[in-house]
Amino acid sequence: MTLLEILYAGQEIYERRAYQRFRDLERTAKKSKKQKGMQDKADRKEAF
């Protein structure tokens, strides 16, 4: 492997990790939003 190939492979791994972190954050945000929506729905039912 040449030096450029090694550097490129390292950069690719870094980008993959950053993308994975972003997806995890996105999933967490969706879960909390869904739970909040479910709670709002329950609160509305209790009001009536």
N, CA, C and O atoms as a Maestro MAE file, in Angstrom:
{
 s_m_m2io_version
 :::
 2.0.0
}

f_m_ct {
 s_m_title
 :::
 protein
 m_atom[192] {
  # First column is atom index #
  i_m_mmod_type
  r_m_x_coord
  r_m_y_coord
  r_m_z_coord
  i_m_residue_number
  s_m_chain_name
  s_m_pdb_residue_name
  s_m_pdb_atom_name
  i_m_atomic_number
  :::
  1 25 0.843 -1.189 0.000 1 A "MET " " N  " 7
  2 3 0.000 0.000 0.000 1 A "MET " " CA " 6
  3 2 0.884 1.247 0.000 1 A "MET " " C  " 6
  4 15 1.909 1.319 0.678 1 A "MET " " O  " 8
  5 25 0.458 2.184 -0.757 2 A "THR " " N  " 7
  6 3 1.187 3.444 -0.749 2 A "THR " " CA " 6
  7 2 0.683 4.300 0.405 2 A "THR " " C  " 6
  8 15 -0.333 3.993 1.028 2 A "THR " " O  " 8
  9 25 1.390 5.347 0.669 3 A "LEU " " N  " 7
  10 3 1.026 6.248 1.763 3 A "LEU " " CA " 6
  11 2 -0.355 6.862 1.528 3 A "LEU " " C  " 6
  12 15 -1.140 7.013 2.464 3 A "LEU " " O  " 8
  13 25 -0.647 7.214 0.282 4 A "LEU " " N  " 7
  14 3 -1.954 7.811 -0.028 4 A "LEU " " CA " 6
  15 2 -3.095 6.830 0.235 4 A "LEU " " C  " 6
  16 15 -4.143 7.223 0.747 4 A "LEU " " O  " 8
  17 25 -2.899 5.562 -0.108 5 A "GLU " " N  " 7
  18 3 -3.938 4.560 0.136 5 A "GLU " " CA " 6
  19 2 -4.196 4.391 1.627 5 A "GLU " " C  " 6
  20 15 -5.342 4.244 2.052 5 A "GLU " " O  " 8
  21 25 -3.135 4.412 2.416 6 A "ILE " " N  " 7
  22 3 -3.269 4.271 3.869 6 A "ILE " " CA " 6
  23 2 -4.020 5.466 4.442 6 A "ILE " " C  " 6
  24 15 -4.921 5.297 5.264 6 A "ILE " " O  " 8
  25 25 -3.654 6.673 4.015 7 A "LEU " " N  " 7
  26 3 -4.337 7.871 4.501 7 A "LEU " " CA " 6
  27 2 -5.807 7.876 4.095 7 A "LEU " " C  " 6
  28 15 -6.670 8.263 4.882 7 A "LEU " " O  " 8
  29 25 -6.091 7.445 2.864 8 A "TYR " " N  " 7
  30 3 -7.474 7.413 2.390 8 A "TYR " " CA " 6
  31 2 -8.301 6.409 3.197 8 A "TYR " " C  " 6
  32 15 -9.447 6.689 3.550 8 A "TYR " " O  " 8
  33 25 -7.730 5.256 3.486 9 A "ALA " " N  " 7
  34 3 -8.441 4.242 4.266 9 A "ALA " " CA " 6
  35 2 -8.734 4.767 5.668 9 A "ALA " " C  " 6
  36 15 -9.821 4.530 6.196 9 A "ALA " " O  " 8
  37 25 -7.793 5.469 6.274 10 A "GLY " " N  " 7
  38 3 -8.006 6.050 7.599 10 A "GLY " " CA " 6
  39 2 -9.101 7.092 7.584 10 A "GLY " " C  " 6
  40 15 -9.914 7.150 8.506 10 A "GLY " " O  " 8
  41 25 -9.136 7.913 6.556 11 A "GLN " " N  " 7
  42 3 -10.171 8.946 6.423 11 A "GLN " " CA " 6
  43 2 -11.541 8.301 6.239 11 A "GLN " " C  " 6
  44 15 -12.534 8.788 6.780 11 A "GLN " " O  " 8
  45 25 -11.600 7.219 5.487 12 A "GLU " " N  " 7
  46 3 -12.865 6.528 5.243 12 A "GLU " " CA " 6
  47 2 -13.431 5.961 6.550 12 A "GLU " " C  " 6
  48 15 -14.637 6.037 6.788 12 A "GLU " " O  " 8
  49 25 -12.578 5.405 7.380 13 A "ILE " " N  " 7
  50 3 -13.012 4.870 8.676 13 A "ILE " " CA " 6
  51 2 -13.540 5.995 9.557 13 A "ILE " " C  " 6
  52 15 -14.564 5.835 10.220 13 A "ILE " " O  " 8
  53 25 -12.848 7.130 9.568 14 A "TYR " " N  " 7
  54 3 -13.276 8.277 10.372 14 A "TYR " " CA " 6
  55 2 -14.656 8.763 9.925 14 A "TYR " " C  " 6
  56 15 -15.522 9.037 10.756 14 A "TYR " " O  " 8
  57 25 -14.854 8.869 8.603 15 A "GLU " " N  " 7
  58 3 -16.143 9.331 8.081 15 A "GLU " " CA " 6
  59 2 -17.254 8.354 8.433 15 A "GLU " " C  " 6
  60 15 -18.367 8.772 8.752 15 A "GLU " " O  " 8
  61 25 -16.967 7.071 8.378 16 A "ARG " " N  " 7
  62 3 -17.964 6.056 8.708 16 A "ARG " " CA " 6
  63 2 -18.378 6.173 10.174 16 A "ARG " " C  " 6
  64 15 -19.559 6.047 10.496 16 A "ARG " " O  " 8
  65 25 -17.413 6.414 11.060 17 A "ARG " " N  " 7
  66 3 -17.720 6.580 12.488 17 A "ARG " " CA " 6
  67 2 -18.562 7.824 12.724 17 A "ARG " " C  " 6
  68 15 -19.507 7.795 13.513 17 A "ARG " " O  " 8
  69 25 -18.227 8.917 12.045 18 A "ALA " " N  " 7
  70 3 -18.982 10.160 12.202 18 A "ALA " " CA " 6
  71 2 -20.411 9.965 11.713 18 A "ALA " " C  " 6
  72 15 -21.352 10.450 12.341 18 A "ALA " " O  " 8
  73 25 -20.583 9.260 10.597 19 A "TYR " " N  " 7
  74 3 -21.914 9.003 10.062 19 A "TYR " " CA " 6
  75 2 -22.712 8.130 11.022 19 A "TYR " " C  " 6
  76 15 -23.903 8.361 11.230 19 A "TYR " " O  " 8
  77 25 -22.061 7.130 11.606 20 A "GLN " " N  " 7
  78 3 -22.734 6.241 12.563 20 A "GLN " " CA " 6
  79 2 -23.196 7.032 13.780 20 A "GLN " " C  " 6
  80 15 -24.306 6.823 14.269 20 A "GLN " " O  " 8
  81 25 -22.356 7.940 14.273 21 A "ARG " " N  " 7
  82 3 -22.726 8.781 15.415 21 A "ARG " " CA " 6
  83 2 -23.939 9.643 15.073 21 A "ARG " " C  " 6
  84 15 -24.852 9.798 15.884 21 A "ARG " " O  " 8
  85 25 -23.936 10.199 13.866 22 A "PHE " " N  " 7
  86 3 -25.049 11.033 13.413 22 A "PHE " " CA " 6
  87 2 -26.340 10.222 13.359 22 A "PHE " " C  " 6
  88 15 -27.391 10.703 13.783 22 A "PHE " " O  " 8
  89 25 -26.271 9.005 12.847 23 A "ARG " " N  " 7
  90 3 -27.467 8.157 12.772 23 A "ARG " " CA " 6
  91 2 -27.977 7.802 14.156 23 A "ARG " " C  " 6
  92 15 -29.187 7.763 14.376 23 A "ARG " " O  " 8
  93 25 -27.073 7.541 15.096 24 A "ASP " " N  " 7
  94 3 -27.485 7.242 16.471 24 A "ASP " " CA " 6
  95 2 -28.208 8.430 17.088 24 A "ASP " " C  " 6
  96 15 -29.232 8.261 17.750 24 A "ASP " " O  " 8
  97 25 -27.676 9.636 16.873 25 A "LEU " " N  " 7
  98 3 -28.330 10.835 17.397 25 A "LEU " " CA " 6
  99 2 -29.708 11.023 16.770 25 A "LEU " " C  " 6
  100 15 -30.667 11.400 17.445 25 A "LEU " " O  " 8
  101 25 -29.789 10.754 15.466 26 A "GLU " " N  " 7
  102 3 -31.059 10.884 14.759 26 A "GLU " " CA " 6
  103 2 -32.093 9.914 15.332 26 A "GLU " " C  " 6
  104 15 -33.246 10.284 15.549 26 A "GLU " " O  " 8
  105 25 -31.670 8.665 15.577 27 A "ARG " " N  " 7
  106 3 -32.571 7.654 16.150 27 A "ARG " " CA " 6
  107 2 -33.060 8.072 17.522 27 A "ARG " " C  " 6
  108 15 -34.243 7.931 17.831 27 A "ARG " " O  " 8
  109 25 -32.162 8.584 18.344 28 A "THR " " N  " 7
  110 3 -32.525 9.013 19.694 28 A "THR " " CA " 6
  111 2 -33.533 10.151 19.637 28 A "THR " " C  " 6
  112 15 -34.485 10.181 20.417 28 A "THR " " O  " 8
  113 25 -33.329 11.077 18.724 29 A "ALA " " N  " 7
  114 3 -34.258 12.205 18.585 29 A "ALA " " CA " 6
  115 2 -35.634 11.719 18.153 29 A "ALA " " C  " 6
  116 15 -36.649 12.213 18.643 29 A "ALA " " O  " 8
  117 25 -35.674 10.759 17.243 30 A "LYS " " N  " 7
  118 3 -36.959 10.225 16.787 30 A "LYS " " CA " 6
  119 2 -37.693 9.532 17.927 30 A "LYS " " C  " 6
  120 15 -38.904 9.691 18.080 30 A "LYS " " O  " 8
  121 25 -36.953 8.759 18.730 31 A "LYS " " N  " 7
  122 3 -37.575 8.042 19.845 31 A "LYS " " CA " 6
  123 2 -38.183 9.011 20.845 31 A "LYS " " C  " 6
  124 15 -39.318 8.820 21.282 31 A "LYS " " O  " 8
  125 25 -37.441 10.046 21.210 32 A "SER " " N  " 7
  126 3 -37.946 10.990 22.205 32 A "SER " " CA " 6
  127 2 -39.137 11.760 21.646 32 A "SER " " C  " 6
  128 15 -40.076 12.070 22.379 32 A "SER " " O  " 8
  129 25 -39.104 12.067 20.353 33 A "LYS " " N  " 7
  130 3 -40.222 12.777 19.724 33 A "LYS " " CA " 6
  131 2 -41.468 11.892 19.719 33 A "LYS " " C  " 6
  132 15 -42.575 12.365 19.973 33 A "LYS " " O  " 8
  133 25 -41.279 10.608 19.429 34 A "LYS " " N  " 7
  134 3 -42.400 9.673 19.398 34 A "LYS " " CA " 6
  135 2 -42.991 9.509 20.793 34 A "LYS " " C  " 6
  136 15 -44.211 9.500 20.952 34 A "LYS " " O  " 8
  137 25 -42.134 9.380 21.806 35 A "GLN " " N  " 7
  138 3 -42.607 9.232 23.179 35 A "GLN " " CA " 6
  139 2 -43.363 10.478 23.619 35 A "GLN " " C  " 6
  140 15 -44.381 10.378 24.304 35 A "GLN " " O  " 8
  141 25 -42.873 11.642 23.232 36 A "LYS " " N  " 7
  142 3 -43.545 12.883 23.596 36 A "LYS " " CA " 6
  143 2 -44.919 12.944 22.940 36 A "LYS " " C  " 6
  144 15 -45.893 13.359 23.567 36 A "LYS " " O  " 8
  145 25 -44.996 12.530 21.680 37 A "GLY " " N  " 7
  146 3 -46.269 12.505 20.973 37 A "GLY " " CA " 6
  147 2 -47.260 11.571 21.637 37 A "GLY " " C  " 6
  148 15 -48.446 11.886 21.737 37 A "GLY " " O  " 8
  149 25 -46.783 10.429 22.090 38 A "MET " " N  " 7
  150 3 -47.653 9.471 22.766 38 A "MET " " CA " 6
  151 2 -48.148 10.055 24.078 38 A "MET " " C  " 6
  152 15 -49.306 9.857 24.445 38 A "MET " " O  " 8
  153 25 -47.292 10.768 24.787 39 A "GLN " " N  " 7
  154 3 -47.674 11.379 26.060 39 A "GLN " " CA " 6
  155 2 -48.713 12.471 25.833 39 A "GLN " " C  " 6
  156 15 -49.673 12.579 26.596 39 A "GLN " " O  " 8
  157 25 -48.533 13.282 24.791 40 A "ASP " " N  " 7
  158 3 -49.505 14.334 24.464 40 A "ASP " " CA " 6
  159 2 -50.871 13.724 24.172 40 A "ASP " " C  " 6
  160 15 -51.902 14.250 24.593 40 A "ASP " " O  " 8
  161 25 -50.865 12.613 23.448 41 A "LYS " " N  " 7
  162 3 -52.113 11.940 23.103 41 A "LYS " " CA " 6
  163 2 -52.816 11.449 24.370 41 A "LYS " " C  " 6
  164 15 -54.032 11.587 24.502 41 A "LYS " " O  " 8
  165 25 -52.049 10.877 25.300 42 A "ALA " " N  " 7
  166 3 -52.619 10.397 26.562 42 A "ALA " " CA " 6
  167 2 -53.164 11.563 27.384 42 A "ALA " " C  " 6
  168 15 -54.215 11.437 28.011 42 A "ALA " " O  " 8
  169 25 -52.467 12.684 27.386 43 A "ASP " " N  " 7
  170 3 -52.924 13.858 28.132 43 A "ASP " " CA " 6
  171 2 -54.243 14.392 27.569 43 A "ASP " " C  " 6
  172 15 -55.123 14.813 28.320 43 A "ASP " " O  " 8
  173 25 -54.369 14.370 26.249 44 A "ARG " " N  " 7
  174 3 -55.613 14.852 25.634 44 A "ARG " " CA " 6
  175 2 -56.782 13.946 26.002 44 A "ARG " " C  " 6
  176 15 -57.891 14.426 26.239 44 A "ARG " " O  " 8
  177 25 -56.539 12.636 26.052 45 A "LYS " " N  " 7
  178 3 -57.609 11.700 26.406 45 A "LYS " " CA " 6
  179 2 -58.045 11.910 27.852 45 A "LYS " " C  " 6
  180 15 -59.231 11.812 28.165 45 A "LYS " " O  " 8
  181 25 -57.097 12.197 28.725 46 A "GLU " " N  " 7
  182 3 -57.416 12.420 30.138 46 A "GLU " " CA " 6
  183 2 -58.241 13.685 30.321 46 A "GLU " " C  " 6
  184 15 -59.059 13.761 31.237 46 A "GLU " " O  " 8
  185 25 -58.039 14.671 29.468 47 A "ALA " " N  " 7
  186 3 -58.728 15.949 29.604 47 A "ALA " " CA " 6
  187 2 -60.225 15.807 29.325 47 A "ALA " " C  " 6
  188 15 -61.033 16.575 29.847 47 A "ALA " " O  " 8
  189 25 -60.592 14.824 28.502 48 A "PHE " " N  " 7
  190 3 -62.011 14.682 28.148 48 A "PHE " " CA " 6
  191 2 -62.696 13.634 28.945 48 A "PHE " " C  " 6
  192 15 -63.891 13.400 28.760 48 A "PHE " " O  " 8
  :::
 }
 m_bond[191] {
  # First column is bond index #
  i_m_from
  i_m_to
  i_m_order
  :::
  1 1 2 1
  2 2 3 1
  3 3 4 2
  4 3 5 1
  5 5 6 1
  6 6 7 1
  7 7 8 2
  8 7 9 1
  9 9 10 1
  10 10 11 1
  11 11 12 2
  12 11 13 1
  13 13 14 1
  14 14 15 1
  15 15 16 2
  16 15 17 1
  17 17 18 1
  18 18 19 1
  19 19 20 2
  20 19 21 1
  21 21 22 1
  22 22 23 1
  23 23 24 2
  24 23 25 1
  25 25 26 1
  26 26 27 1
  27 27 28 2
  28 27 29 1
  29 29 30 1
  30 30 31 1
  31 31 32 2
  32 31 33 1
  33 33 34 1
  34 34 35 1
  35 35 36 2
  36 35 37 1
  37 37 38 1
  38 38 39 1
  39 39 40 2
  40 39 41 1
  41 41 42 1
  42 42 43 1
  43 43 44 2
  44 43 45 1
  45 45 46 1
  46 46 47 1
  47 47 48 2
  48 47 49 1
  49 49 50 1
  50 50 51 1
  51 51 52 2
  52 51 53 1
  53 53 54 1
  54 54 55 1
  55 55 56 2
  56 55 57 1
  57 57 58 1
  58 58 59 1
  59 59 60 2
  60 59 61 1
  61 61 62 1
  62 62 63 1
  63 63 64 2
  64 63 65 1
  65 65 66 1
  66 66 67 1
  67 67 68 2
  68 67 69 1
  69 69 70 1
  70 70 71 1
  71 71 72 2
  72 71 73 1
  73 73 74 1
  74 74 75 1
  75 75 76 2
  76 75 77 1
  77 77 78 1
  78 78 79 1
  79 79 80 2
  80 79 81 1
  81 81 82 1
  82 82 83 1
  83 83 84 2
  84 83 85 1
  85 85 86 1
  86 86 87 1
  87 87 88 2
  88 87 89 1
  89 89 90 1
  90 90 91 1
  91 91 92 2
  92 91 93 1
  93 93 94 1
  94 94 95 1
  95 95 96 2
  96 95 97 1
  97 97 98 1
  98 98 99 1
  99 99 100 2
  100 99 101 1
  101 101 102 1
  102 102 103 1
  103 103 104 2
  104 103 105 1
  105 105 106 1
  106 106 107 1
  107 107 108 2
  108 107 109 1
  109 109 110 1
  110 110 111 1
  111 111 112 2
  112 111 113 1
  113 113 114 1
  114 114 115 1
  115 115 116 2
  116 115 117 1
  117 117 118 1
  118 118 119 1
  119 119 120 2
  120 119 121 1
  121 121 122 1
  122 122 123 1
  123 123 124 2
  124 123 125 1
  125 125 126 1
  126 126 127 1
  127 127 128 2
  128 127 129 1
  129 129 130 1
  130 130 131 1
  131 131 132 2
  132 131 133 1
  133 133 134 1
  134 134 135 1
  135 135 136 2
  136 135 137 1
  137 137 138 1
  138 138 139 1
  139 139 140 2
  140 139 141 1
  141 141 142 1
  142 142 143 1
  143 143 144 2
  144 143 145 1
  145 145 146 1
  146 146 147 1
  147 147 148 2
  148 147 149 1
  149 149 150 1
  150 150 151 1
  151 151 152 2
  152 151 153 1
  153 153 154 1
  154 154 155 1
  155 155 156 2
  156 155 157 1
  157 157 158 1
  158 158 159 1
  159 159 160 2
  160 159 161 1
  161 161 162 1
  162 162 163 1
  163 163 164 2
  164 163 165 1
  165 165 166 1
  166 166 167 1
  167 167 168 2
  168 167 169 1
  169 169 170 1
  170 170 171 1
  171 171 172 2
  172 171 173 1
  173 173 174 1
  174 174 175 1
  175 175 176 2
  176 175 177 1
  177 177 178 1
  178 178 179 1
  179 179 180 2
  180 179 181 1
  181 181 182 1
  182 182 183 1
  183 183 184 2
  184 183 185 1
  185 185 186 1
  186 186 187 1
  187 187 188 2
  188 187 189 1
  189 189 190 1
  190 190 191 1
  191 191 192 2
  :::
 }
}
